[in-house]
Amino acid sequence: MGREDQIEEREVLDSIFPEEITGSFSPALPLLDIVLTLLIDISETEFRISVALDIPDHPEDEEPPKFLLAVRYPEEYPDVAPNLEILAAPDGGTTEYFSVGDDRDDLLASADETIQENMGMAMIFTIVSTLKEAAEQLVQERKDVVAEKEEARKRAVEQEENKKFQGTPVTPESFLKWREGFLKEMEEERLREEEDRLAELKKAKVKEPTKLTGRQLWERGLAGKVDEDDEDMPVEEVEKLTVEAT
């Protein structure tokens, strides 16, 4: 156990991450890449893996957000946990929903359970998968929060717009109150019309026709001289009959 397991795992990782892993020597690499690799390579037991995030709706013509996972094997690995560090990738794209500086500690903490579950076995590939998934979940959660706030803002605007086209809900109490006001308004309108009519009559110097009762006809000696159809005859006409009768 120990170093032999580390070498075997490293060979597997080189085959899984042929372009993402640095710190390994390969004769197939161009000379310049070998030099750069050696500059990055600290020891035979330390390397870095570039992890690119799959972000929905990320522009295809832009580099995806990335981070570097720096791995160092302790002598007793895999019987003990590897030493891990998360670094910013110089060739990584940007997104407002992920920051290596702000999210480093949360990402490393997300790998603790994976490390404990895989103690004694090669675990770097599983750790990379866990960190990648955790980072993508952080991005999605933050995008969902922003989308939810925007949706809430749109709903609020829509509700304000709809208020312009909505009346007051009718209840039995509100209907009775409206009916009382309506009847009062109609009565006031009738009185105004009556006042206007009387004012017009006064202006034209025409008296309001007054009808005599049967008793008044009898007192004036006109009982029997006015036909039943003429009982509603105005006072002015009745007075003419009185003069003629005398």
C-alpha positions in Angstrom: 0.0 0.0 0.0 1.1 3.6 -0.2 3.3 4.7 -3.0 2.3 1.8 -5.3 -1.3 2.7 -5.0 -0.5 6.4 -5.7 1.4 5.6 -8.9 -1.4 3.3 -10.1 -4.0 6.0 -9.4 -2.0 8.7 -11.0 -1.8 6.6 -14.2 -5.5 6.2 -14.2 -6.0 9.9 -13.7 -3.7 10.7 -16.5 -5.9 8.6 -18.8 -9.1 10.2 -17.5 -7.9 13.8 -17.6 -5.4 13.9 -20.5 -5.8 17.6 -20.9 -6.9 18.7 -17.5 -4.1 17.3 -15.3 -0.7 19.0 -14.9 2.3 17.9 -13.0 2.9 14.7 -15.0 5.7 14.0 -17.5 4.8 12.5 -20.8 7.2 12.0 -23.8 4.4 12.9 -26.1 4.2 16.5 -24.8 6.0 19.2 -26.8 9.2 20.5 -25.2 7.6 23.8 -24.2 4.7 22.1 -22.4 7.2 19.8 -20.6 9.1 22.8 -19.3 5.9 24.5 -18.1 4.8 21.3 -16.5 8.1 20.9 -14.7 7.8 24.4 -13.4 4.4 23.6 -12.0 5.4 20.1 -10.8 6.5 20.4 -7.2 7.1 16.7 -6.6 6.1 13.3 -7.8 3.3 13.2 -5.4 1.7 16.5 -6.2 -0.4 17.6 -9.2 -3.3 19.8 -10.2 -6.5 19.0 -12.1 -8.4 21.7 -14.0 -12.1 21.3 -13.4 -14.5 23.0 -15.9 -18.1 23.6 -14.8 -21.0 22.8 -17.0 -23.2 25.9 -16.7 -26.6 26.0 -18.6 -27.0 29.0 -20.9 -23.3 29.8 -20.6 -22.1 31.4 -23.9 -20.6 28.7 -26.2 -18.0 31.1 -27.5 -16.7 31.8 -24.0 -14.5 29.7 -21.7 -16.5 27.9 -19.0 -15.8 28.8 -15.4 -13.0 26.6 -14.0 -11.0 26.0 -10.9 -7.8 24.0 -10.1 -7.8 21.2 -7.6 -4.3 20.9 -6.2 -3.6 17.4 -4.9 -0.7 16.2 -2.7 -0.4 12.6 -1.6 0.7 12.1 2.0 3.0 9.1 2.4 0.2 6.9 3.9 -2.4 7.8 1.2 -4.9 6.3 0.5 -5.2 5.1 4.1 -5.2 8.8 5.0 -6.9 11.7 3.3 -5.1 13.6 0.5 -4.1 17.2 1.0 -6.4 19.3 -1.2 -6.4 23.0 -2.2 -8.6 24.8 -4.6 -7.1 27.5 -6.8 -8.3 29.9 -9.4 -7.6 28.7 -13.0 -5.8 31.3 -15.1 -7.7 30.1 -18.2 -11.1 29.9 -16.6 -14.1 31.9 -17.7 -16.0 34.2 -15.4 -19.5 34.1 -14.0 -21.2 36.2 -11.4 -22.5 33.1 -9.7 -19.1 31.5 -8.8 -16.0 32.7 -7.2 -13.0 30.6 -6.1 -12.1 33.0 -3.4 -15.6 33.1 -1.9 -16.5 29.4 -2.4 -13.2 27.6 -1.7 -14.1 26.7 1.9 -17.6 25.5 1.1 -16.3 23.3 -1.8 -13.6 21.7 0.3 -16.1 21.0 3.1 -18.4 19.3 0.6 -15.7 16.7 -0.1 -15.3 15.6 3.5 -18.0 13.0 3.4 -16.6 11.6 0.1 -13.2 11.3 1.6 -14.4 9.4 4.7 -16.5 7.1 2.6 -13.5 6.2 0.3 -10.8 5.9 2.9 -8.3 3.2 1.9 -9.2 3.4 -1.8 -8.2 5.6 -4.7 -10.5 8.6 -4.3 -9.2 11.6 -6.3 -11.6 11.0 -9.3 -14.6 10.7 -6.9 -13.4 13.9 -5.1 -13.2 15.8 -8.4 -16.7 14.6 -9.4 -18.0 15.7 -6.0 -16.4 19.2 -6.1 -17.6 19.7 -9.7 -21.1 18.8 -8.8 -21.0 21.0 -5.6 -19.8 24.0 -7.6 -22.4 23.6 -10.3 -25.1 23.3 -7.6 -23.9 26.5 -6.0 -24.2 28.2 -9.4 -27.6 26.8 -10.1 -29.0 27.8 -6.7 -27.8 31.4 -7.1 -29.2 31.6 -10.6 -32.5 30.3 -9.2 -32.6 32.9 -6.5 -32.0 35.7 -9.1 -34.6 34.2 -11.4 -37.1 34.0 -8.5 -36.5 37.6 -7.5 -37.0 38.7 -11.1 -40.2 36.6 -11.4 -41.5 38.1 -8.1 -40.7 41.6 -9.4 -42.6 40.9 -12.6 -45.6 39.5 -10.7 -45.7 42.6 -8.5 -45.7 44.8 -11.6 -48.4 42.7 -13.2 -50.6 42.9 -10.1 -50.2 46.7 -10.0 -51.3 46.8 -13.6 -54.2 44.5 -13.0 -55.5 46.7 -10.2 -56.3 49.4 -12.8 -58.9 47.0 -14.4 -60.3 45.5 -11.2 -63.3 46.9 -9.3 -64.1 46.6 -5.7 -65.4 43.1 -4.8 -69.2 43.2 -4.1 -70.4 42.0 -0.7 -73.8 42.1 0.9 -72.7 45.0 3.1 -71.2 46.9 0.2 -74.3 46.4 -1.9 -76.6 47.7 0.8 -74.4 50.7 1.3 -74.4 51.3 -2.5 -78.2 50.9 -2.6 -78.8 53.4 0.2 -76.6 55.9 -1.6 -78.3 55.3 -4.9 -81.8 55.8 -3.5 -80.7 58.9 -1.7 -79.2 60.2 -4.9 -82.3 59.5 -6.9 -84.5 61.3 -4.3 -82.2 64.3 -4.4 -82.5 64.3 -8.2 -86.3 64.2 -8.0 -86.4 67.1 -5.6 -84.1 69.1 -7.8 -86.3 68.4 -10.8 -89.4 69.5 -8.8 -87.7 72.7 -7.7 -86.6 73.4 -11.3 -90.2 72.8 -12.5 -91.7 75.2 -9.9 -89.1 77.8 -10.7 -90.0 77.6 -14.4 -93.7 78.0 -13.5 -93.0 81.0 -11.3 -90.8 82.5 -13.9 -93.7 82.2 -16.4 -96.1 83.6 -13.8 -98.2 80.5 -14.0 -99.7 79.4 -10.7 -99.5 75.8 -9.8 -102.9 74.3 -10.5 -104.9 73.6 -7.3 -107.7 71.1 -7.2 -110.8 71.6 -5.0 -112.2 68.9 -2.8 -115.9 68.0 -2.8 -116.4 69.9 0.5 -114.8 73.1 -1.0 -117.2 72.7 -4.1 -120.2 72.4 -1.7 -119.2 75.4 0.4 -119.0 77.5 -2.8 -122.3 76.4 -4.0 -120.9 74.5 -7.0 -121.9 71.0 -5.9 -123.8 69.4 -8.7 -122.6 72.0 -11.2 -119.4 70.2 -11.9 -119.4 66.9 -13.6 -117.6 64.0 -12.2 -115.2 64.2 -15.0 -114.5 67.8 -14.0 -113.9 67.2 -10.3 -110.2 67.7 -11.0 -110.9 71.1 -12.6 -108.4 73.8 -11.5 -109.5 76.4 -9.0 -109.4 79.2 -11.7 -112.0 77.4 -13.8 -114.2 76.7 -10.8 -114.1 80.4 -9.8 -115.3 81.3 -13.3 -118.3 79.0 -12.8 -119.0 80.8 -9.4 -119.1 84.2 -11.1 -121.4 82.9 -13.8 -123.7 81.4 -11.2 -124.1 84.7 -9.5 
